[in-house]
Amino acid sequence: EYADTPVPERLADARKRLSPRVARVREHGYPAFADAAPALDAPTLVLRADADPTTRERDRDLAARAPDARVVHVADAGHTAVRDRFEVALAEVRAFLGAGP
């Protein structure tokens, strides 16, 4: 839906749709993923920038703590893999959802 929309417009649209309650999450702090992972009740895909082998292994170990989670390290991506490598991220999301590449 957003493939041809400039990033600033995408962000502005996302802010309009965001519930104010989401912003309040920071007030209570974020749980460590390792602590929160076992309670996840939905399939979870984590897209991360590629990393050294030790970090990749740590990320896989963390994802294994969740009932149905997968971590994908996206080559040549920074903090925001979807923005930095949109086509690669989209293919991963589609594959995760069972829609194929």
C-alpha positions as semicolon CSV with decimal commas, in nm:
position;residue;x (nm);y (nm);z (nm)
1;E;0,000;0,000;0,000
2;Y;0,281;0,240;0,084
3;A;0,543;0,130;-0,167
4;D;0,525;0,454;-0,370
5;T;0,457;0,687;-0,077
6;P;0,750;0,893;0,055
7;V;0,861;0,802;0,408
8;P;0,753;1,134;0,568
9;E;0,400;1,083;0,440
10;R;0,395;0,723;0,564
11;L;0,506;0,836;0,909
12;A;0,247;1,115;0,920
13;D;-0,026;0,868;0,827
14;A;0,092;0,619;1,089
15;R;0,085;0,888;1,358
16;K;-0,277;0,969;1,268
17;R;-0,377;0,606;1,312
18;L;-0,179;0,541;1,630
19;S;-0,378;0,510;1,948
20;P;-0,263;0,756;2,218
21;R;-0,250;0,458;2,454
22;V;0,045;0,316;2,262
23;A;0,255;0,620;2,346
24;R;0,188;0,558;2,716
25;V;0,372;0,225;2,704
26;R;0,695;0,413;2,772
27;E;0,562;0,529;3,107
28;H;0,577;0,174;3,238
29;G;0,898;0,070;3,065
30;Y;0,953;-0,196;2,807
31;P;0,991;-0,554;2,926
32;A;1,299;-0,737;2,809
33;F;1,210;-0,949;2,508
34;A;1,351;-1,255;2,684
35;D;1,097;-1,203;2,964
36;A;0,804;-1,117;2,738
37;A;0,864;-1,380;2,467
38;P;0,702;-1,680;2,638
39;A;0,376;-1,486;2,677
40;L;0,349;-1,393;2,308
41;D;0,030;-1,544;2,171
42;A;0,067;-1,448;1,806
43;P;0,318;-1,549;1,541
44;T;0,603;-1,299;1,558
45;L;0,849;-1,190;1,292
46;V;1,148;-0,978;1,392
47;L;1,340;-0,808;1,112
48;R;1,684;-0,694;1,223
49;A;1,988;-0,544;1,061
50;D;2,244;-0,807;0,983
51;A;2,497;-0,863;1,259
52;D;2,803;-1,057;1,357
53;P;2,764;-1,433;1,415
54;T;2,748;-1,397;1,795
55;T;2,464;-1,145;1,777
56;R;2,275;-1,352;1,519
57;E;2,298;-1,655;1,746
58;R;2,181;-1,453;2,048
59;D;1,885;-1,322;1,847
60;R;1,791;-1,675;1,736
61;D;1,809;-1,792;2,099
62;L;1,579;-1,507;2,207
63;A;1,330;-1,583;1,929
64;A;1,328;-1,949;2,034
65;R;1,183;-1,843;2,372
66;A;0,859;-1,738;2,204
67;P;0,603;-1,998;2,101
68;D;0,604;-1,897;1,731
69;A;0,873;-1,640;1,654
70;R;1,125;-1,600;1,377
71;V;1,411;-1,354;1,348
72;V;1,552;-1,252;1,010
73;H;1,873;-1,054;0,977
74;V;1,846;-0,829;0,674
75;A;2,176;-0,760;0,498
76;D;2,263;-0,396;0,432
77;A;1,984;-0,269;0,658
78;G;2,014;-0,035;0,949
79;H;1,777;0,014;1,242
80;T;1,468;0,022;1,018
81;A;1,496;-0,276;0,788
82;V;1,159;-0,205;0,625
83;R;1,272;0,141;0,520
84;D;1,630;0,049;0,434
85;R;1,556;-0,269;0,237
86;F;1,184;-0,247;0,162
87;E;1,165;-0,519;-0,106
88;V;1,364;-0,766;0,105
89;A;1,156;-0,690;0,414
90;L;0,831;-0,720;0,218
91;A;0,936;-1,058;0,081
92;E;1,016;-1,178;0,434
93;V;0,680;-1,059;0,567
94;R;0,495;-1,223;0,280
95;A;0,684;-1,549;0,332
96;F;0,612;-1,533;0,706
97;L;0,242;-1,483;0,637
98;G;0,241;-1,768;0,389
99;A;0,186;-1,550;0,087
100;G;0,516;-1,647;-0,076
101;P;0,781;-1,402;-0,202
